[in-house]
Amino acid sequence: MRNPTARRIQLATITGTALLAVTALTACGSNAAAATMPSSQEIAALFDQWNTALQGDPEGVAELYAENGVLLPTLSPVVRTNREEIKEYFEKDFLPKKPSGTITESHVLVIDENSAAHSGNYTFTVNGKDGARTKVPARFTYVYEKIDGKWLITEHHSSAVPAS
């Protein structure tokens, strides 16, 4: 039979080691979650990335959307449900108007470290039918998901502000 004192010391050592391991894992997990949680500013800056992409080609804009992203566009009644359809909208309907947007009201919701939403109002300056620059106030909602380490738009709804 083993020495009872030696057995208690062994159990205390095992228990202490296990407690240290659990504490370390918990601390690492907490720090990792806190470190990867996006800030409201980071999510709001995704609009700036999208708005800058509008100055380029339709492919560049479409690449900011998830493969199965959904776009309910301002200038078309057709719901776009994949990158190719989204690219087509920007190519034919929106980018020819030379758009530039400015957010006038912003509300960011960070859901977790991999998903967030951004809603509010923006005003687009676009080329009108006569070629003159026109301001178009609109409402927006973007839903973002972090996919393979990159924030992508999974849902985007934009609609003209109703006349009051």
trRosetta pair geometry for C-beta under 8 A, 3 or more apart (Angstrom, degrees):
i j d omega theta_ij theta_ji phi_ij phi_ji
2 6 6.2 -112 168 74 101 115
2 7 5.4 106 113 -58 126 109
3 6 4.0 71 78 9 108 112
3 7 6.7 -177 89 -14 55 83
4 7 5.5 -54 -147 35 34 115
4 8 6.5 35 155 -20 66 102
5 8 5.8 -51 -150 33 33 110
5 9 6.5 32 152 -18 64 105
6 9 5.7 -55 -150 37 33 113
6 10 6.3 36 151 -21 65 106
7 10 5.6 -54 -148 35 31 113
7 11 6.4 29 154 -16 65 106
8 11 5.8 -54 -146 39 31 109
8 12 6.1 33 154 -20 65 108
9 12 5.7 -54 -145 38 29 112
9 13 6.3 32 153 -21 63 106
10 13 5.7 -55 -150 34 29 112
10 14 6.4 26 154 -16 64 106
11 14 5.7 -54 -145 39 32 109
11 15 6.0 31 156 -18 67 109
12 15 5.7 -54 -142 40 28 111
12 16 6.0 30 157 -20 64 109
13 16 5.8 -55 -144 38 26 110
13 17 6.2 26 156 -19 63 108
14 17 5.8 -57 -147 37 28 111
14 18 6.3 27 155 -18 64 107
15 18 5.8 -56 -148 37 29 110
15 19 6.2 29 154 -20 64 108
16 19 5.7 -54 -146 36 30 112
16 20 6.4 32 154 -19 64 104
17 20 5.7 -53 -150 35 31 112
17 21 6.4 32 152 -20 64 106
18 21 5.6 -54 -149 35 32 113
18 22 6.4 30 154 -17 66 105
19 22 5.9 -53 -146 37 31 109
19 23 6.2 32 155 -19 64 108
20 23 5.7 -57 -146 39 29 112
20 24 6.2 29 156 -20 65 108
21 24 5.8 -55 -147 36 28 110
21 25 6.3 25 156 -16 64 107
22 25 5.9 -56 -146 39 29 109
22 26 6.2 30 156 -20 65 108
23 26 5.8 -56 -146 37 28 111
23 27 6.3 26 156 -18 64 108
24 27 5.8 -56 -147 38 29 110
24 28 6.2 28 156 -17 65 107
25 28 5.7 -55 -145 38 31 110
25 29 6.1 32 156 -20 65 108
26 29 5.7 -56 -147 37 29 112
26 30 6.3 28 156 -19 64 107
27 30 5.8 -55 -147 36 30 110
27 31 6.3 25 157 -14 65 108
28 31 5.9 -58 -146 41 29 107
28 32 6.0 31 156 -22 66 108
29 32 5.7 -54 -143 35 28 111
29 33 6.4 26 158 -18 63 106
30 33 6.0 -56 -149 36 29 108
30 34 6.3 23 155 -14 64 109
31 34 5.7 -57 -144 41 31 108
31 35 5.9 31 157 -22 67 111
32 35 5.8 -57 -143 37 27 111
32 36 6.3 8 163 -6 64 113
33 36 6.4 -69 -145 44 25 98
33 37 6.4 39 156 -41 64 102
33 113 6.4 -127 -152 -47 65 136
34 37 5.9 -42 -147 11 31 116
36 113 4.3 42 115 -154 102 133
37 110 6.7 78 180 162 91 140
37 112 7.5 -89 -118 -178 86 42
37 113 5.0 -84 -89 -92 52 82
38 42 4.4 -122 -170 79 98 133
38 43 5.6 104 129 -49 131 91
38 110 5.8 -164 73 -126 85 120
38 113 6.9 129 -11 -145 76 50
38 116 6.1 -74 67 -42 133 145
38 146 7.9 169 -38 -56 127 128
38 151 7.8 67 -89 -83 156 132
39 42 4.6 104 54 -1 78 100
39 43 7.3 -148 94 0 46 83
39 110 7.6 -76 -158 -69 12 147
40 43 5.9 -58 -152 39 34 108
40 44 6.1 34 151 -19 69 108
40 108 4.1 140 -149 80 88 142
40 110 6.4 -105 -76 -33 66 111
41 44 5.6 -53 -142 39 31 111
41 45 6.2 37 155 -26 64 105
42 45 5.8 -53 -151 30 28 115
42 46 7.5 44 147 -33 57 91
43 46 5.8 -37 -167 5 40 116
43 108 4.8 132 85 -150 128 127
43 110 6.4 -157 -29 -82 145 85
43 116 4.5 -106 -113 132 139 153
43 118 5.6 -180 147 -64 105 115
43 144 6.5 -167 -139 32 95 146
43 151 7.8 -167 -115 -148 63 153
44 47 6.2 -39 -179 16 50 111
44 48 7.8 48 134 -12 66 99
44 103 7.7 -114 -163 42 99 171
44 106 5.9 48 -124 -179 117 144
44 108 5.5 -83 -57 -63 89 136
44 118 6.3 151 -96 -127 53 132
45 48 5.2 -43 -161 30 56 117
45 49 6.7 62 142 -21 72 96
46 49 5.4 -46 -152 33 41 116
46 50 6.5 42 149 -18 67 103
46 118 7.0 -179 61 -6 112 153
46 142 7.1 -162 103 123 122 153
46 144 6.1 17 129 -85 176 149
46 151 5.6 -95 -105 118 133 140
46 153 7.9 154 156 -67 127 89
47 50 5.5 -56 -150 39 35 111
47 51 5.9 35 153 -20 70 108
47 101 7.6 -98 173 100 106 127
47 103 6.1 50 129 -49 161 129
47 118 6.5 -135 -48 130 110 154
47 122 7.9 -168 -166 -84 138 143
47 142 7.1 -171 -81 1 86 153
48 51 5.6 -51 -139 39 30 112
48 52 6.2 34 157 -20 63 105
49 52 5.9 -55 -150 36 26 111
49 53 6.5 30 150 -23 61 106
49 64 6.8 159 122 -120 106 133
50 53 5.6 -54 -153 31 32 115
50 54 7.1 45 147 -32 61 94
50 61 7.2 68 -157 -141 72 81
50 64 5.5 157 -101 146 83 166
50 142 7.8 -149 -24 -103 162 151
50 153 7.3 62 -93 -46 133 136
51 54 5.7 -39 -163 12 37 118
51 100 7.0 68 -174 -153 102 55
51 101 5.0 -120 -117 52 114 99
52 55 6.1 -50 -174 20 46 111
52 56 7.8 34 138 -12 66 104
53 56 5.6 -59 -162 33 51 112
53 60 4.9 -159 -156 128 99 101
53 61 4.6 144 133 -90 117 64
53 63 8.0 -148 -146 55 144 91
53 64 5.9 -153 6 -30 171 136
54 61 6.2 62 -84 -92 52 124
54 90 7.7 -132 -121 -151 72 117
54 94 7.6 -80 -139 134 106 113
54 95 6.5 -168 -164 -105 72 84
54 99 5.4 -73 173 78 142 96
54 100 7.1 175 94 -91 134 47
54 101 7.4 100 7 1 160 99
55 100 7.8 37 -70 -91 96 90
56 60 4.3 -6 99 50 134 153
56 61 7.2 174 69 -39 93 81
57 60 5.1 101 61 4 73 102
57 61 7.6 -140 101 -2 42 87
57 95 7.9 44 -151 -153 30 166
58 61 5.6 -55 -151 37 40 111
58 62 6.1 39 153 -20 71 108
58 87 4.7 101 143 -164 108 74
58 88 7.6 92 169 -62 148 15
58 90 4.1 157 -131 95 93 108
58 91 3.8 -37 -54 -65 164 82
58 95 5.9 -120 -73 -7 87 150
59 62 5.7 -56 -145 39 31 111
59 63 6.4 38 155 -28 64 104
59 87 6.0 25 -90 -131 48 125
60 63 5.8 -49 -149 25 30 115
60 64 7.7 35 151 -24 56 97
61 64 6.1 -54 -172 19 39 113
61 65 8.0 28 140 -12 63 102
61 86 7.6 -141 116 142 94 102
61 87 7.3 146 73 -111 91 61
61 90 4.7 174 77 -137 147 171
61 95 7.4 -153 -11 -67 150 121
62 65 5.8 -57 -166 30 49 111
62 83 4.7 98 170 -167 110 85
62 84 7.6 67 -163 -78 149 20
62 86 4.8 140 -122 97 90 105
62 87 3.7 -24 -59 -72 151 86
62 90 6.6 -145 -52 23 86 136
63 83 7.4 49 -82 -146 39 128
64 152 6.6 168 170 -137 43 65
64 153 5.7 41 131 2 85 109
65 69 3.4 -120 178 42 103 162
65 71 6.9 -53 -112 -51 150 110
65 83 5.7 169 81 -100 110 78
65 86 5.2 -15 33 109 162 176
65 152 6.2 77 -177 -179 17 96
65 153 4.6 -48 -107 67 65 99
65 154 7.7 135 -162 -84 71 24
65 156 7.2 -83 -105 -6 110 128
66 69 4.2 135 51 -56 73 90
66 83 8.0 -130 105 -60 31 97
66 145 6.4 18 -64 52 137 113
66 147 6.0 103 -112 -6 102 155
66 152 4.3 114 -64 125 72 131
66 153 6.6 -136 -5 79 77 44
66 154 4.8 18 9 -97 136 69
67 82 6.6 -10 163 -149 58 83
67 83 5.8 -55 -134 -19 44 115
68 81 6.9 -12 -167 166 66 76
68 82 6.1 -30 -116 -102 44 75
68 154 7.7 14 87 -145 76 81
69 81 7.8 -179 92 -164 40 34
69 82 7.2 111 49 -128 63 24
69 83 6.7 72 34 -69 105 67
69 86 6.3 12 85 -50 113 151
69 152 6.9 -121 -70 152 124 104
69 153 5.4 62 -141 101 139 78
69 154 5.4 -134 -114 -135 77 30
69 155 7.1 -156 -160 -62 74 29
69 156 7.1 26 171 1 113 101
70 79 6.7 -9 -165 178 96 101
70 80 7.0 152 -157 85 45 59
70 81 5.4 -2 -106 -114 78 63
70 154 7.1 21 21 153 81 55
70 155 5.1 -1 61 -114 100 67
70 156 7.1 -178 94 30 57 64
71 79 7.3 162 80 -165 52 55
71 80 4.1 -4 56 59 102 110
71 81 8.0 -139 27 -63 68 32
71 85 7.6 -170 42 109 112 97
71 86 5.0 115 -4 -110 141 97
71 89 6.4 -146 104 38 143 160
71 153 8.0 51 -80 125 89 128
71 156 4.9 -7 -114 66 72 105
71 157 8.0 169 -160 -79 41 39
72 79 5.6 -20 -97 -116 74 84
72 80 7.9 -162 -68 27 30 74
72 156 7.1 -167 32 98 65 57
72 157 4.3 7 56 -118 117 76
72 158 6.9 173 92 30 72 55
72 159 7.4 -20 124 -56 107 94
73 76 4.7 31 76 41 122 95
73 78 7.6 7 35 67 111 69
73 80 6.7 46 -23 0 109 115
73 89 5.3 -171 -49 -173 157 144
73 93 6.9 88 140 97 154 145
73 94 7.0 -119 -160 -54 132 126
73 158 6.1 -5 -148 56 39 106
74 94 7.8 92 52 -100 99 114
74 124 7.9 174 59 10 169 147
74 136 7.5 111 160 137 147 135
74 138 5.4 -39 -109 -128 137 149
74 158 4.3 -56 -49 116 94 105
74 159 6.0 171 -111 -106 72 25
74 160 6.0 103 -158 -45 101 74
75 89 8.0 143 69 -172 95 98
75 93 4.9 170 99 164 122 117
75 94 6.0 161 34 -80 136 81
75 97 7.9 173 -71 -12 165 149
76 80 8.0 54 89 -36 135 104
76 89 5.9 -123 19 -132 152 106
76 93 5.3 -53 -49 -122 118 170
78 85 7.8 -127 135 -176 116 117
78 89 7.5 -158 80 -90 108 110
80 85 3.9 -178 -149 122 90 109
80 86 4.7 133 139 -74 141 61
80 88 7.5 -178 -120 56 127 96
80 89 5.4 -88 -55 -25 149 135
81 85 6.2 34 38 47 52 149
82 85 5.3 88 56 15 73 102
82 86 6.9 -137 99 -6 34 94
83 86 5.4 -58 -142 40 33 113
83 87 6.0 38 157 -24 68 104
84 87 5.7 -50 -148 33 29 113
84 88 6.6 33 151 -21 61 104
85 88 5.5 -50 -150 33 34 116
85 89 6.7 39 151 -22 64 100
86 89 5.8 -50 -154 30 34 113
86 90 6.7 25 153 -11 65 105
87 90 6.0 -61 -151 41 32 105
87 91 5.9 32 154 -22 68 113
88 91 5.6 -58 -141 39 28 114
88 92 6.0 -2 171 5 67 114
89 92 6.7 -74 -138 49 19 89
89 93 5.2 -39 -168 35 61 121
89 94 6.3 34 143 -4 79 111
90 93 7.2 -56 -91 55 13 79
90 94 5.0 -50 -128 55 52 113
90 95 5.1 55 168 -25 77 108
91 95 6.3 -12 -107 33 23 125
92 96 7.3 -15 -175 -10 24 123
93 96 7.5 -136 142 27 7 104
94 97 6.1 -68 -169 29 39 110
94 99 6.0 -32 173 -9 90 138
95 98 7.5 47 179 -72 49 34
95 99 7.1 -91 -108 16 38 97
96 127 7.7 -89 134 57 63 124
97 126 4.0 2 155 -167 118 111
97 127 4.9 -160 -160 45 57 81
98 126 6.6 141 69 -147 63 56
98 127 5.0 63 36 -18 106 110
99 124 5.0 -24 -154 -166 105 120
99 125 7.2 142 -152 73 52 49
99 126 4.9 -15 -95 -93 75 93
100 124 6.8 142 69 -155 37 67
100 125 5.1 -16 60 55 93 97
100 126 7.9 178 22 -71 61 53
101 122 4.9 19 -173 163 112 132
101 123 7.0 155 -150 79 64 38
101 124 4.8 -34 -92 -94 79 77
101 125 7.9 -173 -81 16 32 67
102 122 6.2 162 81 -160 38 83
102 123 5.4 -15 60 58 92 87
102 124 7.9 169 19 -84 66 34
102 125 7.8 38 -2 -12 104 98
103 106 5.1 44 159 -66 135 107
103 120 6.0 52 -161 95 104 136
103 121 7.3 120 -161 86 61 50
103 122 4.8 -48 -101 -98 51 94
104 120 7.3 -176 68 149 57 111
104 121 4.8 -45 66 99 99 101
104 122 6.2 154 8 -113 81 32
104 123 5.7 55 -29 -13 125 99
104 137 7.6 -35 22 -133 148 98
105 120 4.2 -164 101 -167 71 105
105 121 4.2 46 36 31 105 97
106 118 7.0 -23 -158 -167 88 94
106 120 4.4 -63 -96 -43 33 165
107 118 7.3 154 81 -157 51 47
107 119 5.0 -23 65 68 103 83
107 120 5.3 152 10 -67 78 94
108 116 6.7 -2 -173 176 90 117
108 117 7.4 162 -156 88 47 52
108 118 5.2 -10 -105 -105 74 80
109 116 6.3 168 90 -162 56 68
109 117 4.5 3 55 56 106 95
109 118 7.6 -160 25 -71 68 38
109 119 7.7 16 -1 9 106 100
110 116 4.8 -26 -114 -110 52 108
111 115 4.3 -32 62 97 127 96
111 116 5.7 -162 9 -89 83 41
111 117 6.8 68 -37 -7 109 89
112 115 5.6 36 45 41 83 87
113 146 7.2 -52 134 24 66 146
114 145 6.2 22 153 -162 85 69
114 146 4.2 -110 -141 43 69 104
115 143 7.4 -2 -167 -180 95 88
115 144 6.7 166 -149 90 48 62
115 145 5.1 -9 -100 -106 84 70
115 146 7.2 -116 -57 7 46 79
116 143 7.7 175 92 -155 40 51
116 144 5.0 -6 61 57 83 107
116 151 7.9 -22 38 -139 113 121
117 141 6.6 -11 -172 -169 105 91
117 142 6.8 164 -156 86 54 54
117 143 5.0 -20 -103 -104 86 69
117 144 7.2 -176 -83 17 34 75
118 140 7.7 -5 112 115 84 106
118 141 7.3 158 84 -153 48 45
118 142 4.6 -2 56 54 96 102
118 144 7.2 36 -2 -13 102 112
119 139 7.7 9 -173 177 86 90
119 140 6.5 -171 -142 97 50 60
119 141 4.4 -4 -101 -103 95 79
119 142 7.6 -167 -70 24 51 59
120 139 7.3 -151 117 -150 27 67
120 140 6.3 -7 61 56 59 88
121 137 6.6 -2 -176 -172 111 95
121 138 7.1 161 -155 88 66 38
121 139 5.5 -43 -100 -103 68 62
121 140 7.3 141 -113 15 19 82
121 161 6.9 30 -135 -75 113 123
122 137 7.7 172 96 -151 35 54
122 138 5.9 -19 68 67 77 86
122 139 7.9 131 22 -119 69 16
122 140 5.6 12 8 -5 113 129
123 135 5.4 -1 177 -170 115 102
123 136 6.8 155 -161 75 63 41
123 137 5.0 -30 -102 -97 86 64
123 138 7.3 145 -102 19 34 71
124 135 7.3 154 81 -154 42 51
124 136 4.8 -18 62 60 93 98
124 138 6.4 12 -1 9 105 121
125 133 5.4 12 178 -179 102 108
125 134 7.1 162 -152 78 57 33
125 135 5.5 -28 -95 -95 71 67
125 136 7.8 169 -87 16 23 75
126 133 7.2 155 79 -150 23 62
126 134 5.8 -30 66 62 75 85
126 136 6.0 -1 14 1 116 122
127 131 5.9 -23 -167 -144 105 38
127 132 7.4 138 -152 71 59 23
127 133 6.4 -45 -94 -94 50 55
127 134 7.5 70 -175 16 11 88
128 131 6.8 -38 68 30 71 16
128 132 5.1 -10 38 64 116 75
128 133 7.3 155 -6 -130 89 5
128 134 4.1 77 -56 -18 110 129
136 160 6.5 -70 180 -117 101 97
137 160 7.2 85 85 -160 60 66
137 161 4.4 -25 113 13 104 130
138 158 5.5 30 154 -178 135 90
138 159 6.2 169 -160 87 92 28
138 160 5.2 -59 -103 -103 84 38
138 161 6.0 -143 -102 -26 25 76
139 157 8.0 -12 108 117 89 92
139 158 7.1 172 84 -149 50 48
139 159 5.5 -11 53 60 94 81
139 160 8.0 29 13 113 77 7
139 161 6.0 111 -31 -83 88 74
140 156 7.4 -22 -163 -166 95 78
140 157 6.8 157 -153 86 46 59
140 158 4.9 -4 -104 -102 83 80
141 155 7.0 -18 116 119 99 103
141 156 7.2 176 89 -145 58 36
141 157 4.7 12 49 49 98 100
142 153 5.6 -72 -157 -126 100 104
142 155 7.2 153 -160 87 35 64
142 156 5.3 4 -109 -106 71 81
143 153 7.2 99 68 -161 51 62
143 154 5.1 -60 100 64 98 93
143 155 3.8 29 32 46 116 102
143 156 7.6 -136 25 -61 68 49
144 151 5.0 3 -177 -171 127 99
144 152 6.7 149 -152 74 73 32
144 153 6.1 -47 -97 -97 69 47
144 154 6.8 138 -129 7 17 88
145 151 7.5 158 80 -147 26 56
145 152 6.1 -27 64 63 75 83
145 154 4.8 45 0 -34 112 130
146 149 6.8 -2 176 -130 99 13
146 150 6.9 157 -154 72 64 23
146 151 5.5 -35 -94 -87 70 61
146 152 7.7 130 -115 15 22 74
147 150 6.2 -35 69 64 67 78
147 152 5.1 -29 27 18 116 125
153 156 5.1 15 172 -49 132 113
